[in-house]
Amino acid sequence: MTTETMIVGAFLVLSVVNVGIGLSQWRSGGKGRALGSAMGVALSISVLTVGWVRYAAWTVLALIGVIGGRRFFTDRNPPTLWVGLVLLSMIFGIALTEVLVDELSLIQKAVFSAIAVLAATAIVTVIVRLSQARRARHA
């Protein structure tokens, strides 16, 4: 057992505990804690395992990321929207770089292109919501 394995294992245990705490406080704001900690569990499992278990953990990580990340561009709270704008810009940049720079198969290019289009659409949505929030604040 290496030091890295022990650290990731400890992170896994702490994430599982945090998921439990988040679930117990779900109605009083624990949803974000539970989702974030579930991402930590999936990430830890993907680091500690190989093969289909790793891929299943990545799939769970992606699904929880979509569920949790959705609020960054559907919320009406300007600080959350600004965070979403930064994250979406990074996602868009990474997806666009993958399509334009890397040598990918046709399916991989299609997936990254779809991600870039979705991120660009979400960026436009966030900008519109930010401008609406600004107008509402000054009205």
RAVEN-V177754 format. One record per pair of residues at least 12 apart in sequence whose C-alpha atoms are under 10 Angstrom apart, sorted by the first residue. I is the first residue (numbers start at 1). GAP is how many residues later the second one is. D is the distance in whole Angstrom. If there is no record, write none. Layout:
BEGIN
I/GAP/D, I/GAP/D
END
This chain:
BEGIN
4/43/10, 4/44/9, 5/39/10, 5/42/9, 5/43/7, 6/42/10, 7/37/10, 8/32/10, 8/33/10, 8/35/9, 8/36/6, 8/37/9, 8/39/8, 8/40/7, 9/32/10, 9/35/7, 9/36/9, 9/38/10, 9/39/8, 10/34/9, 11/26/10, 11/29/8, 11/30/8, 11/32/10, 11/33/7, 12/25/9, 12/26/10, 12/28/7, 12/29/5, 12/30/8, 12/31/8, 12/32/6, 12/33/7, 12/36/10, 13/27/10, 13/28/8, 13/31/9, 14/23/8, 14/26/9, 14/27/9, 15/18/10, 15/19/9, 15/21/9, 15/22/5, 15/23/7, 15/24/8, 15/25/6, 15/26/6, 15/27/9, 15/28/10, 15/29/9, 16/18/9, 16/21/7, 16/22/7, 16/24/8, 16/25/6, 16/26/10, 17/17/10, 17/20/8, 17/21/10, 17/24/10, 18/12/10, 18/15/7, 18/16/7, 18/17/9, 18/18/9, 18/19/6, 18/20/8, 18/22/9, 18/23/10, 19/12/9, 19/13/10, 19/14/7, 19/15/4, 19/16/7, 19/17/8, 19/18/5, 19/19/6, 19/20/9, 19/21/9, 19/22/9, 20/13/9, 20/14/7, 20/17/9, 20/18/10, 21/12/8, 21/13/7, 21/16/10, 22/12/4, 22/13/8, 22/14/9, 22/15/8, 22/16/10, 23/12/9, 31/37/9, 32/36/7, 34/34/10, 35/26/10, 35/29/7, 35/30/8, 35/32/8, 35/33/6, 35/34/10, 36/25/10, 36/28/8, 36/29/8, 36/32/8, 36/33/10, 38/22/9, 38/23/8, 38/26/8, 38/27/10, 39/18/9, 39/19/9, 39/21/8, 39/22/5, 39/23/9, 39/24/9, 39/25/6, 39/26/7, 39/29/9, 40/21/8, 41/16/9, 41/19/10, 41/20/9, 42/12/9, 42/14/9, 42/15/5, 42/16/7, 42/17/9, 42/18/6, 42/19/6, 42/20/9, 42/22/9, 43/14/7, 43/15/7, 43/17/9, 43/18/7, 43/19/10, 44/13/9, 45/12/6, 45/13/9, 45/16/10, 46/12/6, 46/13/10, 46/14/10, 46/15/9, 69/15/8, 69/18/9, 69/19/10, 70/14/9, 70/52/10, 71/13/8, 72/12/4, 72/13/8, 72/14/10, 72/15/8, 72/16/9, 72/50/9, 72/54/8, 73/12/8, 73/14/10, 73/15/9, 73/46/10, 73/49/6, 73/50/8, 73/51/10, 73/52/7, 73/53/5, 73/54/9, 73/56/8, 73/57/10, 74/48/9, 74/51/8, 74/52/8, 74/55/9, 75/51/9, 75/54/9, 76/50/9, 76/53/7, 76/54/8, 76/56/9, 76/57/7, 77/52/9, 77/53/9, 77/56/8, 78/48/9, 78/51/8, 78/52/6, 78/53/9, 78/54/10, 78/55/7, 78/56/9, 79/51/9, 80/46/10, 81/42/10, 81/44/10, 81/45/6, 81/46/8, 81/48/8, 81/49/7, 82/44/8, 82/45/9, 82/48/8, 84/38/9, 84/39/8, 84/42/8, 85/34/10, 85/37/8, 85/38/6, 85/39/9, 85/40/10, 85/41/6, 85/42/8, 85/45/10, 86/37/9, 87/32/9, 87/36/9, 88/28/9, 88/30/9, 88/31/6, 88/32/8, 88/33/10, 88/34/7, 88/35/6, 88/38/9, 89/27/10, 89/30/7, 89/31/8, 89/33/9, 89/34/7, 90/29/9, 91/24/8, 91/25/7, 91/27/10, 91/28/7, 91/29/9, 92/20/9, 92/21/9, 92/23/7, 92/24/5, 92/25/8, 92/26/8, 92/27/5, 92/28/7, 92/29/10, 92/30/10, 92/31/9, 93/23/8, 93/26/9, 93/27/10, 94/18/9, 94/21/10, 94/22/8, 95/14/9, 95/16/9, 95/17/5, 95/18/7, 95/19/9, 95/20/6, 95/21/5, 95/22/9, 95/24/9, 96/13/10, 96/16/7, 96/17/7, 96/18/10, 96/19/9, 96/20/6, 96/21/9, 97/15/9, 97/19/10, 98/14/7, 98/15/9, 98/18/10, 99/12/9, 99/13/6, 99/14/7, 99/17/9, 100/12/10, 100/13/10
END
